[in-house]
Amino acid sequence: MNFWSKFLSSTKPRNAKHWPGLIHTYRDLLDIDNKTKVLTLCEGNTPLIPAPAIADTCGVIGLSVYLKFEGANPSGSFKDRGMTMAVTKAVANGLKTMVCASTGNTSASAAAYSACARSNGYSDVQCVVLVPDGFIALGKLAQAIIYGAKVVQIAGNFDQALNIVKELSQRESIALVNSVNPDRIEGQKTAAFEICDQLGGRAPDILATPVGNAGNISAYWAGFKQYNALGLIKNKPKMYGFQAAGSAPIVLNEPVENPETIATAIRIGNPASWKTAKEAVNESFGLIDSVTDEEIVEAYKLIHSSQGVCCEPASAASVAGLIKASKQGKVERESTIVCVLTGNGLKDPQTAIDVSGFAPIKSAATMDAVASAIGL
Ligand SMILES: *Cc1c(COP(=O)(O)O)cnc(C)c1O
């Protein structure tokens, strides 16, 4: 059986159901009691998309590659998984102000779930986000604003913003909703649960993911370990984490003071979850490596043009890393691999236009002129 027929025969048609969000779905496996009122935008249940063209590009025999498309979450990134938990619990504990530092997606998500809290009767919940001035995709900034957050652009980078909000959150009634908040990691574990469920009760051989502040790779590993301990899967994946070469502190084994990369969502020089990310890689016999902006852009174009999937540049680091690891012989034949596409490409259309060198074909407004312009 080929890749597609294997995939199609493993899925049941016409079983669409209402998905109540990830807390209701996985409540028994999460650190939340039954009385807590859940704030949800029905996040999670994101598609696991077969990616035969990416498997071909890897050039290793018999690979099954899937894309876990986290851009399908309500605010367009995996951050919603952590945020439904973090805001639910913060509000239940009587906290009123959600604060975070962000390269964009955390702020969009925190702002969305704060609005969700207001719609659930917590009318005095507000959201404050600190973003680095000038290095945030426009779509993400637009989301934070229109969801009603107070947006503060600081004259500094993400790492500085995180230090400020950590200090700020010592004050009364303020909840820090960055991934240093354990509730964030708790919610993000559910992506690992979903992947195992979607693969029919097993983990992939390799889980490839971009690494920024390193919370997500830590959360995935915690999720796979938990499913394994419960006997719901027999195997555990190798964790392959990828940083951008211009902001690769974990790979270099030292903080990067001025991180630089086109992948702004992972432009982080001193990751908060550094230690747990290293543990995830070591315990799983995985690897952590860097990919250049050129490799990221190439993978970003490939994901769009050969698979029809729309992700942001940071997300493409997982695919770029998988391709690099394949060429280096670090991917075994017949492996099943999941690349996490962390965020939706629509947040950052400017990068899509910039890297594709878009130049429209001009034509007079007649059928003949159009036909000849396109070479028919
Ligand atoms: C936040 C984010 C990352 C990095 O995740 P960490 O948990 O900080 O490592 C990667 N890609 C996108 C699109 C993100 O929003």
Ligand as a Chemical Component Dictionary entry (heavy atoms), coordinates in Angstrom:
data_LIG
# 
_chem_comp.id                   LIG 
_chem_comp.type                 NON-POLYMER 
_chem_comp.pdbx_formal_charge   0 
_chem_comp.three_letter_code    LIG 
# 
loop_
_chem_comp_atom.comp_id 
_chem_comp_atom.atom_id 
_chem_comp_atom.alt_atom_id 
_chem_comp_atom.type_symbol 
_chem_comp_atom.charge 
_chem_comp_atom.model_Cartn_x 
_chem_comp_atom.model_Cartn_y 
_chem_comp_atom.model_Cartn_z 
_chem_comp_atom.pdbx_ordinal 
LIG C1 C1 C 0 6.268  30.425 20.435 1  
LIG C2 C2 C 0 6.588  29.894 19.108 2  
LIG C3 C3 C 0 7.667  29.021 18.871 3  
LIG C4 C4 C 0 8.632  28.635 19.935 4  
LIG O1 O1 O 0 8.069  27.878 20.978 5  
LIG P1 P1 P 0 8.835  27.813 22.379 6  
LIG O2 O2 O 0 7.922  27.093 23.271 7  
LIG O3 O3 O 0 9.073  29.222 22.788 8  
LIG O4 O4 O 0 10.126 27.087 22.111 9  
LIG C5 C5 C 0 7.848  28.519 17.607 10 
LIG N1 N1 N 0 7.049  28.881 16.587 11 
LIG C6 C6 C 0 6.002  29.711 16.763 12 
LIG C7 C7 C 0 5.159  30.065 15.598 13 
LIG C8 C8 C 0 5.745  30.247 18.025 14 
LIG O5 O5 O 0 4.722  31.084 18.176 15 
# 
loop_
_chem_comp_bond.comp_id 
_chem_comp_bond.atom_id_1 
_chem_comp_bond.atom_id_2 
_chem_comp_bond.value_order 
_chem_comp_bond.pdbx_ordinal 
LIG C1 C2 SING 1  
LIG C2 C3 SING 2  
LIG C2 C8 DOUB 3  
LIG C3 C4 SING 4  
LIG C3 C5 DOUB 5  
LIG C4 O1 SING 6  
LIG O1 P1 SING 7  
LIG P1 O2 DOUB 8  
LIG P1 O3 SING 9  
LIG P1 O4 SING 10 
LIG C5 N1 SING 11 
LIG N1 C6 DOUB 12 
LIG C6 C7 SING 13 
LIG C6 C8 SING 14 
LIG C8 O5 SING 15 
# 
